[in-house]
Amino acid sequence: MESTFVIAFVVYALAMISLSWFVSRKNHSGEDFLLGGRSLPLLLTLGTTVATMVGTGSSMGAVGFAYNNGWAGMLYGIGGSMGILLLAWIFAPIRQYKFMTMSEEIAFYVGANPLIKNVVAVVIYVASIGWLGAHIIGGGMYLSWLTGLDINTAKLLIAISFTIYVVIGGYTAVVWTDSIQALILFTGFILMAVFSVHHVGGWQAMIDAQPSANVSLFAFEKIGVLPAISLSLAILVGILATPSFRQRIYSGKNVKSIRQSFIYSGLLYLGFSIIPAIIGMSAFAMSQDLDNAAYAFPHIALNVMPLGLGVFIIIAGISATLSSASSDAIAGVSVALRDLYRLAMGKMPTPERVVWLSRLSLVITISISLGFALLSNDIISYITKMIAILMSGMCVCGLLGRFWSRYNWQGALASLLAAMCAALSISLQSAWSEYWGNPVLPALLSGIIAGVLVTLFTPKSTLNAEQALAKLNAERSEMELE
């Protein structure tokens, strides 16, 4: 069986590589490679958004969390669906400005200030490395469990597999492979939930096997109301501040198609949120002594599913990892080429070098992420701590930038620093961490308060919105083909 799973993984990876080559043959410019030519239709935007949402956290993370905490496993999906619906409402209209990166967008809100653009670019790049690491961890653990490979070898294979097809095809390859992976994901997860419940003797048998606190409303009795809210909020903030979701906006055909795809994605994800909880609880009903709760997902695939469907499930699980990882990789590299290159070199890359430099940056970025991933195996804490420390301030900057015209670069810098300091303070105090669940809520509040206060006591931006946009467009035009 282990050899069968290895063969399935290799065949699947080769299929994704072939598809990436086929759909990306018309990539000629940096904008084609990094943003798919800014012409993605509704169905492709929907497919890639859904696949990214139903990623490593929803498979390994949420299922493992449900294994330990019952219905609390739904919190991941609830937070994610709320996040994508808010993204549709608040941020879809920014498509009209033709931004390339989130650092461009945040800088626009504060008069195209170069300091903020550079600081945010560094934060985004580090965050993208963090997200990539989480996906490599999840995929590696999953592949290792099913095939018997050494965990580090499995992580390496996962990283190599998505590196190849993203380097070949860029963003066009990402959205097409994501869309196919979304179909595999939904079908595989639903089949897994049905088979796992049947295997443990039906719905009531699954419920009866749980500790009573785990089957309370969202397991509030088990984890506490405030930690539950914090977990959902962490996922919501991750959606609002994660660069890969902004890439969907920047690359979409128009505001209408982006907004529709996000609304459909959010509603689908909300319905999907119960599936990981069912799988995790079924795994607990089967075996209550797993060494690591993250193995609950592959435990079902290995012990419940018939061989043919088991192969399909392994593909679904790997799809979850690869779809999310490829999106975060391309988002990180967009920042590297658009913002970090200018910061380091003092100029934009020439148009004819953008694609080559993008491919080189992909290899470097994924290699760094793999290095960090080899040091950790805890997905949920990895994701939520990284969100709170690096992403809360970004979320505050985006929200205040959209809704408060008085916001300036001093306020943005204060938001970023205050949110990061608050998150670090909570993380370093075990009693505070236990009380809050994770640092995201105090980080958000600190970022908002600091940003508002500093903005009120400092001068307004010297450039208005039109001037700021013109400045950013002029910079970007240096790397675009005429």
Beta strands, then each sheet from edge to edge (+ up, - down):
end
